[in-house]
């Protein structure tokens, strides 16, 4: 007949079992909490996304595709769903104002203005606020040259004020080179405080080529570097024959809030046109 267990021993073992159970739950929750969320916006090639999904371990990374085909408000939908991205990967042709697809039948695209709206909107505080890294797989996404659209706006302003077309074109290009905003400037504003923003200053490789570079990088460096918010020299090395480069987001100040900064930029440019061109002309009149 087995010896009777004392109530004290039973209580101790019960407490120990409960403690182990709580510890297991906490450990499971910790592992789940440590998973990084990789958000993808795929409006053209899915090759880059597919390469990352293949090599990044599922117990450490979860993928969320933000594009919902057939739903124009897909970015707003992600905001309402409470998605919080640790890494953002955007793939699409880039024309300065939009990311778009080369496929005519593809309706989805990503306006840069919408990215700005989401970045500074109180209705979407979490989508981009925790980003550690951004990957912009599109041509000229980090181009440091000024927007032609700014030159055109300067030109229209000067012509409305009485300048000839030739004079307006010359002065507008001069003003744009001094005061205009570049793609790189705009991405730094949109992704304020993001430690690492990767992109291309000129032509970008097509999807399968970019995916091959990502694959070789992940095979050689492992997955430990990805999403840490630190520039990877090994990743840059895999794209060394391209215009691939990196920058950081603006440090948060009032000037780094996209909506405020954009308004200030427009007003500042208008003021500079007035001071440098229109006011001297009126004083001579």
Residue pairs with C-beta under 8 A, 6 or more apart in sequence:
31 59
34 60
35 59
35 60
35 61
35 62
36 60
36 61
36 62
36 86
36 87
36 132
36 227
37 61
37 62
37 63
37 64
37 83
37 84
37 85
37 86
37 87
38 52
38 56
38 61
38 62
38 63
38 64
38 85
38 86
38 87
38 89
38 227
39 63
39 64
39 65
39 66
39 78
39 83
39 85
39 87
39 88
39 89
39 127
40 49
40 63
40 64
40 65
40 66
40 67
40 88
40 89
40 90
40 91
41 65
41 66
41 67
41 88
41 89
41 90
41 91
41 92
41 99
41 110
42 49
42 65
42 67
42 91
42 92
43 67
43 90
43 91
43 92
43 99
43 100
43 101
43 106
43 108
43 109
43 110
44 91
44 92
44 93
44 99
44 100
44 101
44 102
44 103
44 106
44 138
44 207
45 91
45 92
45 137
45 206
45 207
45 208
45 210
45 211
46 91
46 207
47 91
47 207
47 208
47 210
47 211
48 89
48 91
48 135
48 137
48 207
48 210
48 211
48 214
49 63
49 65
49 89
49 91
50 211
51 211
51 212
51 214
51 215
51 218
52 61
52 63
52 89
52 214
52 218
52 226
53 63
54 215
55 215
55 218
55 219
55 223
56 218
56 223
56 226
57 223
60 223
61 223
61 226
61 227
64 78
64 83
64 85
66 74
66 75
66 78
66 83
67 74
67 108
68 74
68 77
69 107
69 108
70 107
71 77
72 107
74 108
75 110
75 114
75 115
75 118
75 127
76 118
76 124
78 127
79 118
79 121
79 123
79 124
79 126
79 127
82 126
83 126
83 127
84 126
84 127
84 129
84 130
85 127
85 128
85 130
85 131
86 130
86 131
86 132
86 133
86 227
87 131
87 132
87 133
87 134
87 135
87 226
87 227
88 128
88 131
88 133
88 134
88 135
88 191
89 134
89 135
89 137
90 99
90 110
90 134
90 135
90 136
90 137
90 138
91 99
91 137
91 138
91 207
92 99
92 100
92 101
92 109
92 110
92 137
92 138
93 99
93 100
93 101
93 102
93 138
93 139
94 100
94 136
94 138
94 139
94 140
94 141
94 183
96 112
96 140
96 147
96 148
96 149
96 183
97 111
97 112
97 113
97 149
98 109
98 110
98 111
98 112
99 109
99 110
99 112
99 138
100 106
100 109
100 110
101 108
101 109
112 186
112 190
115 190
116 186
116 189
116 190
116 258
116 259
116 262
117 258
117 259
118 124
118 127
118 128
119 128
119 190
119 191
119 192
119 258
120 257
120 258
120 259
120 260
128 190
128 191
128 194
131 191
131 194
132 194
132 195
132 196
132 227
132 228
132 229
133 194
133 195
133 196
133 197
133 198
133 226
133 227
133 228
133 229
134 187
134 191
134 194
134 196
134 197
134 198
134 199
135 198
135 199
136 142
136 187
136 197
136 198
136 199
136 200
137 199
137 200
137 204
137 207
137 210
138 199
138 200
138 204
139 200
139 202
139 203
139 204
140 183
140 200
140 201
140 202
140 203
140 204
141 183
141 187
141 199
141 200
141 204
142 183
142 184
142 187
142 197
142 199
142 200
142 201
142 245
142 246
142 247
143 182
143 183
143 184
143 200
143 201
143 202
144 182
144 183
144 184
144 201
145 182
145 183
146 176
146 177
146 180
146 181
146 182
147 176
147 180
147 181
147 182
147 183
150 176
150 180
150 181
150 269
151 172
151 173
151 176
151 180
152 172
153 269
154 168
154 171
154 172
154 175
154 176
154 269
154 273
155 165
155 168
155 169
155 172
157 270
157 273
158 167
158 168
158 171
158 172
158 273
158 277
159 165
159 168
161 277
161 278
161 281
162 281
163 171
163 277
171 277
175 269
175 272
175 273
175 276
175 277
179 268
179 269
179 272
180 269
181 265
184 199
184 201
184 247
187 197
187 199
187 247
188 197
188 247
188 248
188 249
188 250
189 249
189 250
189 256
189 258
189 261
189 262
190 249
190 258
191 197
191 249
192 249
192 250
192 251
192 252
192 256
192 257
192 258
193 249
193 250
193 251
193 252
193 256
194 229
194 248
194 249
195 229
195 230
195 248
195 249
196 229
196 230
196 231
196 246
196 248
197 246
197 247
197 248
197 249
198 235
198 244
198 245
198 246
199 244
199 245
199 246
199 247
200 242
200 243
200 244
200 245
201 243
201 245
202 243
203 242
203 243
204 210
204 242
204 243
204 244
205 213
205 239
205 242
210 239
213 238
213 239
214 238
216 238
217 232
217 234
217 235
217 238
218 226
220 234
221 232
221 234
221 235
225 232
225 234
225 235
231 246
236 244
236 245
236 246
249 256
250 256
254 260
254 261
255 261
255 264
